[in-house]
Amino acid sequence: MIGAGSAGLGAAYELTQRDPSLEVHVYDAASHAGGKIRTLREDGFVIELGPDGFITIKHDVLKFVERIGLTDQLIQTNESGRQALVVSKGKLVPIPMGFQLLGPAQMWSFLKSPLLSPLGKLRVMCEPLIRGRDDEADESLASFIRRRFGGELLEKLVQPLAGGIYTADPEYLSMRCTFPRFVEMERRHGSVVRGLKKGLKAQRAAGGSGQASGARYGLFVSFKDGMDTLPKRLVELIGEHRMRLGHRVTALSPTDDGRWRLQDDRGNDETYDAVVGACAAPALGGLLEDASEDVGSRLKAVPHTSSAVATLCYEKSQFEREPDSFGFVVPMAEGRPLIAASFTSVKYAGRAPEGKLLIRVFLGSAIDASALGGDDAGLIGSAHGQLVELLGVRGEPVLSRVDRYTNAMPQYHVGHMERIAELREAMGGLPPIELAGCGYDGVGIPDTLAAGVRAAGRVLGAP
Ligand SMILES: Cc1cc2nc3c(=O)[nH]c(=O)nc-3n(C[C@H](O)[C@H](O)[C@H](O)COP(=O)(O)OP(=O)(O)OC[C@H]3O[C@@H](n4cnc5c(N)ncnc54)[C@H](O)[C@@H]3O)c2cc1C
């Protein structure tokens, strides 16, 4: 395994569960397991440096959590504050109830919202009348939304909501890879609004309120003691003796007998029957370019962008009005240096001591890399300045830090799925090697865990 993020750990867990006698080693350049999952405990705060939770509806992730014995460690988002906001003309405005990432499931609350102009709302209302596409070719998120709902919805709501998740430019983001559910709604129901309404009906019939707005926060969970509960548990189950943390893989070459020779920066030189590449695609590309220039360059061509998270902690008394939502997203058109802010301690219990508030501000994206220039103090100043303007916070943060993710966010551009299929085909001539990780089949914890589990199955010869 190259990489001990959620994909690499998922793969190693599955392999060792299915066949405990296998000699499995997990290499990671970092000294911790978990990759982007990192939790810091400081002054009574539980600070997530990467992901702070995960969606429950993908890939049976809750079953996986159960399998590894962590169900009793899960926490739901708090009941109060299940509301997201969006910056509009310099002010924070609630995202209309029932708005689900790309479209409104409840037209009435959407029409009451001040976010769109009357003309923009009229255009959205016309969506059920717009004919669906005949061809099945992939298209960009921007093209899909302009076609179905008009440009104003894209600019004011969809770009910031989708941008917050994928740190991506909607003009390039592949609809088929990132929002296949909405493509399917158009195909099946002829309309996204009709599809969303049907979904809402079904959800209500099943007992859910369907009232959460924006990202469906009711569907997100985290772990009581922080997200690193997950990698810690996986390492326990995989076995410490199989972990090679702080070992950067430096070379990977095919042997004459169809295996892999792997070397690392600590002087290890080993031969393996199969490899799971669970590090970033360009890093794997660098390791494979000698074995196959074609495969190496295809891997390196998966685009990645950078972002940073500024974590700021305040006394609640520093706020004119204490934040009572889960956070806000920021349209690019507002011209601000941040993409979104998450009020982490409002969202999940146990993240901040009594009387204090923990906020994470997300900076940079495919759209605006300039926000990441300058040193950490500058980024903290910029993030704090935004909170002063938007939330009226007084004084300085009691605790602050910056975590940078340089070229770490894969971008699923239009045609990504086809390119990954071609890449896998090109890898056919190499000794057994499987791709897992966020650069290929989905970002986020459920997708990467599932990618790891699938890769392990393929290593063992399962379909
Ligand atoms: C700030 C931020 C917030 C996020 N929030 C969420 C969220 O709330 N919910 C959610 O589901 N997802 C979230 N994500 C996305 C999620 O964190 C990632 O999609 C997921 O963690 C990726 O896992 P991975 O195993 O593919 O890669 P990674 O976690 O990046 O692991 C790859 C590993 O490969 C190692 N590596 C690289 N090169 C080598 C080498 N040569 N030798 C050995 N090791 C190497 C690296 O050190 C790294 O540990 C967030 C991401 C970021 C950056």
The ligand as an ORCA input file, in Angstrom:
! r2SCAN-3c Opt
* xyz 0 1
  C      -9.477     20.782      4.380
  C     -10.216     19.582      3.920
  C     -11.484     19.326      4.415
  C     -12.176     18.192      4.002
  N     -13.400     17.941      4.542
  C     -14.012     16.774      4.267
  C     -15.185     16.403      4.994
  O     -15.649     17.126      5.882
  N     -15.751     15.194      4.704
  C     -15.218     14.350      3.769
  O     -15.769     13.255      3.555
  N     -14.096     14.672      3.076
  C     -13.481     15.857      3.314
  N     -12.326     16.175      2.667
  C     -11.809     15.252      1.627
  C     -11.128     14.051      2.261
  O     -10.320     14.468      3.326
  C     -10.259     13.357      1.231
  O     -10.991     13.104      0.034
  C      -9.727     12.017      1.747
  O      -9.231     12.164      3.055
  C      -8.644     11.541      0.802
  O      -8.139     10.303      1.252
  P      -7.026      9.543      0.425
  O      -6.707      8.297      1.161
  O      -7.426      9.444     -0.999
  O      -5.761     10.528      0.393
  P      -4.908     11.200      1.548
  O      -5.652     11.290      2.804
  O      -4.383     12.453      0.930
  O      -3.700     10.169      1.761
  C      -2.670     10.004      0.821
  C      -1.401      9.656      1.583
  O      -0.381      9.346      0.638
  C       0.849      9.674      1.239
  N       1.914      9.728      0.209
  C       2.040     10.554     -0.845
  N       3.152     10.264     -1.543
  C       3.728      9.191     -0.935
  C       4.903      8.417     -1.189
  N       5.704      8.654     -2.228
  N       5.192      7.405     -0.332
  C       4.386      7.127      0.719
  N       3.281      7.845      1.010
  C       2.944      8.859      0.175
  C       0.560     11.024      1.877
  O       1.504     11.299      2.919
  C      -0.846     10.813      2.406
  O      -0.861     10.455      3.775
  C     -11.604     17.303      3.051
  C     -10.323     17.568      2.538
  C      -9.636     18.688      2.969
  C      -8.252     18.943      2.438
*
